[in-house]
Amino acid sequence: MSLDDVLAAWAATARLPDAAADGVYQRIIMTPAPGGKQFGGLGRTWWRDFSADFAARMITSTRPVPWAA
């Protein structure tokens, strides 16, 4: 039995009914953002921007720190 099989078996028993899942989703997306602006969804490039920032931070973290050398 693979991990995929185990996860699929768990998901089959832990699944929310569609109406409940939709209710959770609606409450999340209708929650106003700080400052009173409603969240309009993720931008088209959010994943690329996130990945690029994450990669840059990882690379930077491997460089020696001048004061510690």
HELIX and SHEET records of a PDB file:
HELIX    1   1 LEU A    3  ALA A   14  1                                  12    
HELIX    2   2 ASP A   18  ILE A   29  1                                  12    
HELIX    3   3 TRP A   46  SER A   61  1                                  16    
HELIX    4   4 PRO A   66  ALA A   68  5                                   3    
END                                                                             
